[in-house]
């Protein structure tokens, strides 16, 4: 598997959850590292979650 430049992987904001479950996830950021590395049998995601106040 090639080395992945994490900063070059697009960020996806939010979620595909239905309301009201989507609201707490509205600010999360996900990077699909598996797609960037060419994986086909499973997924690898890097998720950034904001702290809960």
N, C-alpha and C positions, 0 to 999 in steps of 0.2 A: 504494500500500500504506500502511495507517495506521501511525503510530508505535507501537511495541510497548513496553509497560512490562515490562521483563525481570523485575523483582521480582514481578510479578503472575502470571507464567507458572508453572504447577505444576512442581515438580521430580520427576523419576523416578529412583529409586535402584536400582542393580544393572544386570543385563543379562538378555537372554533366551538367552544362550549355554548350551549343555549343559556339564555337568561334564566334565573339570576346567577348562575354559576360563572358566567363570563366576567362579571363585574370585578371580582377579586383578582382576576388574571389579566386585566386590561393593560397593565403596564409591564408585563413580563416580556423578556426578549429571548428569542430562541434562535440558535444557529444550527443548521442541519449539517453536522460534520460528516455523517455517513454519506450523504449525497455528494458532498465535496470530494470525498475520498473514493467515490465510485462503488460503495457497498450496495449490494442488491438483496442479500438474504436477511439483513437486520438493520436497525437504525441506531445512530449515535447522535444525540442532541446535546448541545451545551445550553443550559437554561440559566438566565440571570433573573433572579427574583428580588424585588425591592423589600427592604425590611418592613415589618409591620409595626406601626406606631402604637 
